[in-house]
Amino acid sequence: MSDLKADIIKNFGHKLRLRVCGLYVENNKLLLLRHHSIGEQNILWSPPGGGMEFGEQATQTLVREFIEETGLKPTQYEFGFVHEYMHSPMHAVELFFIITQVEGSAQLGKDPEMSGQQMLEELAFVDLDTLRQIPDNQKHYVLRDLKTWDDVLLRKGYSLDKPDGV
């Protein structure tokens, strides 16, 4: 196991996490981050987001995580839906917000919880055709099988990944 994978499991594995994520579309392209050493094939394209800290409101987490990971500050947003991510050793309840306005310019940030090598590799605004070309096992579950952006931006309620033995 790589040092990065061990660091990820140490920081995030074998415990329930509450995460806050943001979906932001600009010029018909969704803002995504490519992570390495997580996901079924050690690659995961996912919307920006991260874990809530004790005493922090969900909207504060959204803004903090977006700034840390993308350099963008969400200024207008609304709650969208809840997703439960269950892929051992990771288990997270994710609150997704739909972001409609930001300040700043996009740049790849970092994950401050990681002590060594970063798992964030790339920031990209991805159009729907490009997203469809990414194998399903390399993208977040909520991004699979989308026909239009509305399939994720207008989602309501609760969804669950297919558990893998958890």
N, C-alpha and C positions, 0 to 999 in steps of 0.2 A: 504494500500500500504506500502511495506517495505521501510525502510530508503534508502536502496541501490537503489531500483527502482525509488524512488523520486529523488535521486541524479543523476541517469542516465538521467531521463527526464529533470531535471534542466540543466544539462551540454550539452545534445545532442538532446533533443526533440524539436519539433515544430520550427525547423529551417532547412534550407538546409545546408548540410555539404559536403565538398569536401574531400574524403578519398583516401589514397594511400595504396594498399594492395600488398603483395608479395606471389607468389606461388613458393614453394621450395620443390623439390622432391630429396630425398637421399635414396639410396638402394631400389628404387621402392616404397617409402613411402612418403606421402605428410605431411609436417609440418602443424599442426593445433593447435588451441587454443580452449578450451571449456570455454565459458562465461556463467555465470548464471545471472538471472534476465533480460535477453533480449531474444528475439525470441518468437515464438508462444507458446512454452511450458516452457518459462523461462530458456531454455538451448539452446545454439547456438554454434555449432562447426564451426569455421571460420578460414580462413588464417590470419596470423598476418597483422596488418595494423592500420591506424588511420588517424585523421584529419590533414590537412595541416594548417600550421600557416602562417599568413600574412608575405610576403617577402621570404617565403621558397620555393625552387624548389621542384617539385614532387619527384625527385630522392633523395633529402636531406630528405624529409619526409619518404620515403621508408627506408632509412638507419636508421634514428632516431627511427622510430617505431619498426623496427626489433630488434634493440639493446635493447630498453626499454622492449619489450614484450618477447623476446626470448634469449637475450644475444648473438645472432649471428649478425655479420656485413656482409651484402651483398657486394660482391666485383665485381661480374659480373652479369648483368641483362639487360633485354630489355623490352620495353613496349609491353604489350599483347593486352588488350582490355578494354572497358569501360562498366561498369554495373551500372544501376540505381536501388537502393534499396528503396522501398516505402512501409513501414509498419508503419502506424500511431502509435505513434507520431514521428517516425524516417523517415527521407528522406535524402538520401545521393547519390551523384554521386561518384562512386568508380573507380579509375584508377588502373588496375591490371598489375603488372610487373611479368615477369618470371625470377626467380633467378636461376642462374646456378652454382654459387660459393659463399661460405661464409667463414668467419674467425670466430674462437671462438668455444665455446661449448654451446649446447642448454641447457637452464634452464628457468623455468617459471619466467617471470618478472612481471611488474605491469603497471597499467595505471595511470600516474601521475595526470591526470585530476580528478580522484576520490579522494575525501577528506577523506572518511571513508573506509568502507569495499571494497575490490577489486572485480571486476566482473570476472577477469581471475582466473579460477580454475585449469586448467590442460593444459600442453603442451604435445603433442604426435606426433610421426611420425606414420601415419595411412596408412595401405595398402588398396588397392582398395576393397578387400572383406570385411574388417572391416568397411570401409566407407559405403558400400552398406547396412550394417546391422543397421546403425544409421537411425532412422526415418527421412524422408524428412523434417518434421517440426522442426527438431533439428539441421539442418545443413544449411549453407549459400546456397542461391539459386543456385549459380554457381557450387556447388558440387553435385547437384541432378541429377540423371539419367546418371551418367558417365559409359561408357562401358570400356574406357581405360583412362589413364592420359592425352593422347593427346586430348581428348574431351574438356578439360579445358586449357591445356598448349598451344594448337594451335588455340584456339578461337581467332577470330578477330572481330572488329566492336563494336557494341553496343547491350546490352541486358537489359531487364527490368523485375523485379519481377512482378508478377500479383498483381496490387494494391488492397488494402483491404479497399476501400472507401476513399482514400486520394484524 
